[in-house]
Structures are given as C-alpha cells and as structure tokens.
Amino acid sequence: MISYTLEYRGMRTNIDIDDALMAEAQRASGSATKKQTVEQALRLMIRLRRQGDVRQAFGKHRWRGNLAKSRKGRGAG
C-alpha cells in the first residue's frame, strides 16, 4: 500500500489506496494520472448519488401540463 497525495484547488489530501485497486481503476478509466483517476471516480460517485435521489423522487411529484401541446412542440404528431 502506498500513500498518495492529491492537491485540489490548493487543498492537499493524503490517502492510502491499494496499489492493485488504483492500477485497475486507472486502466478502467483510461486516465493518464492517479489524480485524474481519483477525481473521475469522485465525480462518478456524485453523479450516481444524484441519480439515486431522482429515482427516489419518481412518482412523488405531479406533472401539470398539456402532453399533446408538449409533443407538438417537438415535431411529433
């Protein structure tokens, strides 16, 4: 296990990441650097969390509008 140091907008963070896990993640992401790999993974985690929030809200809000009019605006019959 190697300790990596990341610097993001002036903030430096030291974390211990399994070398094999980092190498696999870097290959899977196609990232050139470990920093890019970690940042891409963090963005993915945030995006997935937001998708989960949207999924939980499904069916809890009533849509008000005119479906026919909405479709007409997109060129549908």
A tleap script that builds the chain and sets N, CA, C and O, in Angstrom:
source leaprc.protein.ff14SB
mol = sequence {
  NMET ILE SER TYR THR LEU GLU TYR ARG GLY
  MET ARG THR ASN ILE ASP ILE ASP ASP ALA
  LEU MET ALA GLU ALA GLN ARG ALA SER GLY
  SER ALA THR LYS LYS GLN THR VAL GLU GLN
  ALA LEU ARG LEU MET ILE ARG LEU ARG ARG
  GLN GLY ASP VAL ARG GLN ALA PHE GLY LYS
  HIE ARG TRP ARG GLY ASN LEU ALA LYS SER
  ARG LYS GLY ARG GLY ALA CGLY
}
set mol.1.N position { 0.846 -1.169 0.000 }
set mol.1.CA position { 0.000 0.000 0.000 }
set mol.1.C position { 0.898 1.241 0.000 }
set mol.1.O position { 1.840 1.345 0.785 }
set mol.2.N position { 0.586 2.167 -0.891 }
set mol.2.CA position { 1.351 3.407 -1.000 }
set mol.2.C position { 0.432 4.568 -0.668 }
set mol.2.O position { -0.750 4.546 -1.008 }
set mol.3.N position { 0.964 5.565 -0.015 }
set mol.3.CA position { 0.190 6.757 0.321 }
set mol.3.C position { 0.299 7.744 -0.831 }
set mol.3.O position { 1.402 8.120 -1.230 }
set mol.4.N position { -0.841 8.163 -1.365 }
set mol.4.CA position { -0.870 9.139 -2.449 }
set mol.4.C position { -1.243 10.499 -1.888 }
set mol.4.O position { -2.020 10.601 -0.939 }
set mol.5.N position { -0.690 11.526 -2.472 }
set mol.5.CA position { -1.010 12.890 -2.073 }
set mol.5.C position { -1.713 13.567 -3.237 }
set mol.5.O position { -1.173 13.635 -4.341 }
set mol.6.N position { -2.906 14.063 -2.991 }
set mol.6.CA position { -3.671 14.757 -4.019 }
set mol.6.C position { -3.765 16.234 -3.671 }
set mol.6.O position { -3.933 16.597 -2.506 }
set mol.7.N position { -3.657 17.079 -4.681 }
set mol.7.CA position { -3.819 18.506 -4.460 }
set mol.7.C position { -4.947 18.986 -5.350 }
set mol.7.O position { -4.908 18.812 -6.568 }
set mol.8.N position { -5.955 19.591 -4.736 }
set mol.8.CA position { -7.120 20.049 -5.476 }
set mol.8.C position { -7.470 21.448 -5.016 }
set mol.8.O position { -7.876 21.663 -3.874 }
set mol.9.N position { -7.307 22.387 -5.916 }
set mol.9.CA position { -7.597 23.796 -5.610 }
set mol.9.C position { -6.923 24.239 -4.317 }
set mol.9.O position { -7.543 24.868 -3.459 }
set mol.10.N position { -5.654 23.903 -4.197 }
set mol.10.CA position { -4.898 24.354 -3.044 }
set mol.10.C position { -5.036 23.475 -1.816 }
set mol.10.O position { -4.362 23.712 -0.814 }
set mol.11.N position { -5.900 22.458 -1.869 }
set mol.11.CA position { -6.089 21.573 -0.726 }
set mol.11.C position { -5.343 20.275 -0.991 }
set mol.11.O position { -5.557 19.634 -2.020 }
set mol.12.N position { -4.482 19.889 -0.084 }
set mol.12.CA position { -3.696 18.676 -0.227 }
set mol.12.C position { -4.266 17.617 0.706 }
set mol.12.O position { -4.515 17.878 1.883 }
set mol.13.N position { -4.473 16.401 0.156 }
set mol.13.CA position { -5.045 15.310 0.935 }
set mol.13.C position { -4.188 14.073 0.758 }
set mol.13.O position { -3.855 13.693 -0.364 }
set mol.14.N position { -3.833 13.447 1.864 }
set mol.14.CA position { -3.090 12.189 1.816 }
set mol.14.C position { -4.046 11.042 2.077 }
set mol.14.O position { -4.780 11.043 3.066 }
set mol.15.N position { -4.034 10.049 1.173 }
set mol.15.CA position { -4.898 8.884 1.347 }
set mol.15.C position { -4.108 7.625 1.005 }
set mol.15.O position { -3.221 7.642 0.152 }
set mol.16.N position { -4.448 6.535 1.686 }
set mol.16.CA position { -3.851 5.237 1.389 }
set mol.16.C position { -4.800 4.477 0.484 }
set mol.16.O position { -5.948 4.217 0.844 }
set mol.17.N position { -4.307 4.120 -0.704 }
set mol.17.CA position { -5.118 3.387 -1.673 }
set mol.17.C position { -4.353 2.140 -2.077 }
set mol.17.O position { -3.153 2.196 -2.349 }
set mol.18.N position { -5.047 1.024 -2.116 }
set mol.18.CA position { -4.448 -0.231 -2.540 }
set mol.18.C position { -3.882 -0.073 -3.947 }
set mol.18.O position { -4.579 0.396 -4.848 }
set mol.19.N position { -2.626 -0.460 -4.139 }
set mol.19.CA position { -1.961 -0.276 -5.437 }
set mol.19.C position { -2.671 -1.017 -6.568 }
set mol.19.O position { -2.832 -0.476 -7.662 }
set mol.20.N position { -3.095 -2.252 -6.306 }
set mol.20.CA position { -3.777 -3.030 -7.345 }
set mol.20.C position { -5.112 -2.386 -7.713 }
set mol.20.O position { -5.487 -2.354 -8.885 }
set mol.21.N position { -5.828 -1.875 -6.711 }
set mol.21.CA position { -7.100 -1.205 -6.956 }
set mol.21.C position { -6.896 0.056 -7.787 }
set mol.21.O position { -7.650 0.321 -8.723 }
set mol.22.N position { -5.876 0.828 -7.440 }
set mol.22.CA position { -5.581 2.052 -8.189 }
set mol.22.C position { -5.211 1.720 -9.629 }
set mol.22.O position { -5.677 2.377 -10.560 }
set mol.23.N position { -4.374 0.701 -9.812 }
set mol.23.CA position { -3.960 0.331 -11.172 }
set mol.23.C position { -5.151 -0.129 -12.001 }
set mol.23.O position { -5.273 0.232 -13.171 }
set mol.24.N position { -6.033 -0.927 -11.395 }
set mol.24.CA position { -7.214 -1.396 -12.122 }
set mol.24.C position { -8.139 -0.240 -12.462 }
set mol.24.O position { -8.668 -0.169 -13.572 }
set mol.25.N position { -8.334 0.663 -11.515 }
set mol.25.CA position { -9.188 1.825 -11.758 }
set mol.25.C position { -8.606 2.718 -12.840 }
set mol.25.O position { -9.339 3.253 -13.671 }
set mol.26.N position { -7.303 2.877 -12.830 }
set mol.26.CA position { -6.657 3.726 -13.830 }
set mol.26.C position { -6.797 3.108 -15.219 }
set mol.26.O position { -7.039 3.821 -16.193 }
set mol.27.N position { -6.646 1.789 -15.317 }
set mol.27.CA position { -6.837 1.119 -16.607 }
set mol.27.C position { -8.295 1.235 -17.065 }
set mol.27.O position { -8.567 1.525 -18.230 }
set mol.28.N position { -9.225 1.007 -16.138 }
set mol.28.CA position { -10.653 1.044 -16.481 }
set mol.28.C position { -11.093 2.430 -16.927 }
set mol.28.O position { -11.912 2.566 -17.835 }
set mol.29.N position { -10.547 3.457 -16.285 }
set mol.29.CA position { -10.960 4.826 -16.605 }
set mol.29.C position { -10.217 5.400 -17.799 }
set mol.29.O position { -10.686 6.341 -18.440 }
set mol.30.N position { -9.057 4.832 -18.094 }
set mol.30.CA position { -8.249 5.380 -19.177 }
set mol.30.C position { -7.556 6.674 -18.789 }
set mol.30.O position { -7.037 7.386 -19.649 }
set mol.31.N position { -7.543 6.980 -17.514 }
set mol.31.CA position { -6.910 8.210 -17.030 }
set mol.31.C position { -5.395 8.089 -17.099 }
set mol.31.O position { -4.834 7.011 -16.900 }
set mol.32.N position { -4.747 9.199 -17.381 }
set mol.32.CA position { -3.294 9.215 -17.503 }
set mol.32.C position { -2.607 9.275 -16.141 }
set mol.32.O position { -1.482 8.800 -15.984 }
set mol.33.N position { -3.290 9.860 -15.161 }
set mol.33.CA position { -2.662 10.028 -13.849 }
set mol.33.C position { -3.569 9.487 -12.744 }
set mol.33.O position { -4.767 9.285 -12.940 }
set mol.34.N position { -2.969 9.262 -11.594 }
set mol.34.CA position { -3.725 8.797 -10.430 }
set mol.34.C position { -4.688 9.879 -9.962 }
set mol.34.O position { -5.807 9.585 -9.542 }
set mol.35.N position { -4.258 11.110 -10.034 }
set mol.35.CA position { -5.128 12.226 -9.640 }
set mol.35.C position { -6.383 12.253 -10.517 }
set mol.35.O position { -7.495 12.396 -10.007 }
set mol.36.N position { -6.206 12.116 -11.829 }
set mol.36.CA position { -7.351 12.101 -12.734 }
set mol.36.C position { -8.276 10.922 -12.431 }
set mol.36.O position { -9.499 11.046 -12.495 }
set mol.37.N position { -7.679 9.786 -12.103 }
set mol.37.CA position { -8.467 8.597 -11.781 }
set mol.37.C position { -9.334 8.839 -10.559 }
set mol.37.O position { -10.525 8.529 -10.567 }
set mol.38.N position { -8.741 9.392 -9.508 }
set mol.38.CA position { -9.489 9.645 -8.270 }
set mol.38.C position { -10.568 10.698 -8.502 }
set mol.38.O position { -11.695 10.537 -8.033 }
set mol.39.N position { -10.242 11.765 -9.215 }
set mol.39.CA position { -11.232 12.807 -9.467 }
set mol.39.C position { -12.388 12.276 -10.310 }
set mol.39.O position { -13.544 12.615 -10.055 }
set mol.40.N position { -12.089 11.446 -11.312 }
set mol.40.CA position { -13.138 10.865 -12.138 }
set mol.40.C position { -14.032 9.958 -11.295 }
set mol.40.O position { -15.253 9.962 -11.455 }
set mol.41.N position { -13.427 9.186 -10.404 }
set mol.41.CA position { -14.202 8.300 -9.526 }
set mol.41.C position { -15.104 9.101 -8.592 }
set mol.41.O position { -16.245 8.710 -8.348 }
set mol.42.N position { -14.607 10.210 -8.074 }
set mol.42.CA position { -15.417 11.051 -7.186 }
set mol.42.C position { -16.590 11.669 -7.941 }
set mol.42.O position { -17.706 11.727 -7.425 }
set mol.43.N position { -16.333 12.131 -9.166 }
set mol.43.CA position { -17.424 12.696 -9.979 }
set mol.43.C position { -18.492 11.639 -10.274 }
set mol.43.O position { -19.690 11.921 -10.233 }
set mol.44.N position { -18.036 10.416 -10.573 }
set mol.44.CA position { -18.973 9.332 -10.836 }
set mol.44.C position { -19.822 9.026 -9.603 }
set mol.44.O position { -21.030 8.820 -9.713 }
set mol.45.N position { -19.194 8.998 -8.443 }
set mol.45.CA position { -19.922 8.732 -7.210 }
set mol.45.C position { -20.993 9.795 -6.966 }
set mol.45.O position { -22.116 9.472 -6.580 }
set mol.46.N position { -20.649 11.042 -7.189 }
set mol.46.CA position { -21.607 12.139 -7.001 }
set mol.46.C position { -22.754 12.017 -8.000 }
set mol.46.O position { -23.917 12.184 -7.633 }
set mol.47.N position { -22.429 11.723 -9.274 }
set mol.47.CA position { -23.464 11.587 -10.299 }
set mol.47.C position { -24.408 10.430 -9.980 }
set mol.47.O position { -25.622 10.557 -10.140 }
set mol.48.N position { -23.861 9.316 -9.534 }
set mol.48.CA position { -24.696 8.173 -9.175 }
set mol.48.C position { -25.590 8.479 -7.983 }
set mol.48.O position { -26.743 8.050 -7.940 }
set mol.49.N position { -25.066 9.212 -7.027 }
set mol.49.CA position { -25.868 9.595 -5.859 }
set mol.49.C position { -27.028 10.488 -6.283 }
set mol.49.O position { -28.153 10.324 -5.810 }
set mol.50.N position { -26.745 11.440 -7.183 }
set mol.50.CA position { -27.816 12.323 -7.667 }
set mol.50.C position { -28.869 11.556 -8.437 }
set mol.50.O position { -30.060 11.850 -8.329 }
set mol.51.N position { -28.433 10.559 -9.226 }
set mol.51.CA position { -29.394 9.726 -9.952 }
set mol.51.C position { -30.282 8.974 -8.976 }
set mol.51.O position { -31.481 8.825 -9.213 }
set mol.52.N position { -29.708 8.505 -7.889 }
set mol.52.CA position { -30.484 7.815 -6.868 }
set mol.52.C position { -31.506 8.730 -6.239 }
set mol.52.O position { -32.628 8.313 -5.954 }
set mol.53.N position { -31.118 9.996 -6.015 }
set mol.53.CA position { -32.057 10.972 -5.455 }
set mol.53.C position { -33.229 11.199 -6.393 }
set mol.53.O position { -34.372 11.315 -5.949 }
set mol.54.N position { -32.949 11.263 -7.694 }
set mol.54.CA position { -34.012 11.455 -8.691 }
set mol.54.C position { -34.918 10.228 -8.699 }
set mol.54.O position { -36.142 10.349 -8.752 }
set mol.55.N position { -34.309 9.054 -8.646 }
set mol.55.CA position { -35.079 7.809 -8.646 }
set mol.55.C position { -36.021 7.755 -7.449 }
set mol.55.O position { -37.163 7.316 -7.585 }
set mol.56.N position { -35.565 8.190 -6.290 }
set mol.56.CA position { -36.402 8.170 -5.091 }
set mol.56.C position { -37.571 9.144 -5.209 }
set mol.56.O position { -38.627 8.919 -4.618 }
set mol.57.N position { -37.391 10.219 -5.963 }
set mol.57.CA position { -38.446 11.213 -6.118 }
set mol.57.C position { -39.475 10.805 -7.169 }
set mol.57.O position { -40.519 11.445 -7.290 }
set mol.58.N position { -39.190 9.742 -7.932 }
set mol.58.CA position { -40.081 9.318 -9.009 }
set mol.58.C position { -41.484 9.039 -8.469 }
set mol.58.O position { -41.658 8.295 -7.504 }
set mol.59.N position { -42.476 9.651 -9.109 }
set mol.59.CA position { -43.868 9.439 -8.734 }
set mol.59.C position { -44.348 10.272 -7.558 }
set mol.59.O position { -45.516 10.175 -7.182 }
set mol.60.N position { -43.497 11.075 -6.974 }
set mol.60.CA position { -43.881 11.864 -5.799 }
set mol.60.C position { -44.324 13.278 -6.164 }
set mol.60.O position { -44.842 14.011 -5.322 }
set mol.61.N position { -44.121 13.647 -7.404 }
set mol.61.CA position { -44.490 14.994 -7.844 }
set mol.61.C position { -45.439 14.878 -9.026 }
set mol.61.O position { -45.187 14.130 -9.970 }
set mol.62.N position { -46.506 15.609 -8.962 }
set mol.62.CA position { -47.486 15.571 -10.047 }
set mol.62.C position { -47.069 16.530 -11.146 }
set mol.62.O position { -46.742 17.688 -10.887 }
set mol.63.N position { -47.086 16.029 -12.389 }
set mol.63.CA position { -46.761 16.857 -13.536 }
set mol.63.C position { -48.017 17.558 -14.001 }
set mol.63.O position { -49.079 16.946 -14.120 }
set mol.64.N position { -47.888 18.841 -14.263 }
set mol.64.CA position { -49.014 19.626 -14.762 }
set mol.64.C position { -48.617 20.207 -16.105 }
set mol.64.O position { -47.634 20.939 -16.214 }
set mol.65.N position { -49.378 19.880 -17.104 }
set mol.65.CA position { -49.073 20.383 -18.430 }
set mol.65.C position { -49.966 19.732 -19.455 }
set mol.65.O position { -50.831 18.919 -19.129 }
set mol.66.N position { -49.747 20.097 -20.687 }
set mol.66.CA position { -50.524 19.566 -21.791 }
set mol.66.C position { -49.591 18.698 -22.628 }
set mol.66.O position { -48.750 19.210 -23.367 }
set mol.67.N position { -49.746 17.380 -22.508 }
set mol.67.CA position { -48.852 16.458 -23.195 }
set mol.67.C position { -48.934 16.629 -24.708 }
set mol.67.O position { -47.902 16.622 -25.379 }
set mol.68.N position { -50.120 16.780 -25.253 }
set mol.68.CA position { -50.277 16.936 -26.700 }
set mol.68.C position { -49.553 18.190 -27.180 }
set mol.68.O position { -48.869 18.168 -28.203 }
set mol.69.N position { -49.703 19.255 -26.454 }
set mol.69.CA position { -49.042 20.518 -26.821 }
set mol.69.C position { -47.517 20.390 -26.709 }
set mol.69.O position { -46.770 20.896 -27.545 }
set mol.70.N position { -47.090 19.712 -25.669 }
set mol.70.CA position { -45.652 19.497 -25.472 }
set mol.70.C position { -45.068 18.685 -26.615 }
set mol.70.O position { -43.999 19.015 -27.128 }
set mol.71.N position { -45.749 17.640 -27.012 }
set mol.71.CA position { -45.283 16.798 -28.118 }
set mol.71.C position { -45.301 17.545 -29.447 }
set mol.71.O position { -44.416 17.355 -30.281 }
set mol.72.N position { -46.302 18.389 -29.643 }
set mol.72.CA position { -46.409 19.154 -30.888 }
set mol.72.C position { -45.204 20.074 -31.059 }
set mol.72.O position { -44.727 20.283 -32.175 }
set mol.73.N position { -44.723 20.615 -29.963 }
set mol.73.CA position { -43.571 21.497 -29.993 }
set mol.73.C position { -42.283 20.789 -30.411 }
set mol.73.O position { -41.324 21.436 -30.832 }
set mol.74.N position { -42.262 19.452 -30.296 }
set mol.74.CA position { -41.083 18.679 -30.691 }
set mol.74.C position { -41.229 18.065 -32.080 }
set mol.74.O position { -40.372 17.295 -32.513 }
set mol.75.N position { -42.295 18.396 -32.768 }
set mol.75.CA position { -42.487 17.898 -34.114 }
set mol.75.C position { -43.212 16.557 -34.167 }
set mol.75.O position { -43.361 15.988 -35.249 }
set mol.76.N position { -43.660 16.045 -33.042 }
set mol.76.CA position { -44.413 14.786 -33.018 }
set mol.76.C position { -45.881 15.100 -33.318 }
set mol.76.O position { -46.365 16.189 -33.007 }
set mol.77.N position { -46.586 14.140 -33.923 }
set mol.77.CA position { -47.969 14.274 -34.338 }
set mol.77.C position { -48.863 14.798 -33.317 }
set mol.77.O position { -50.059 14.952 -33.564 }
savepdb mol mol.pdb
quit
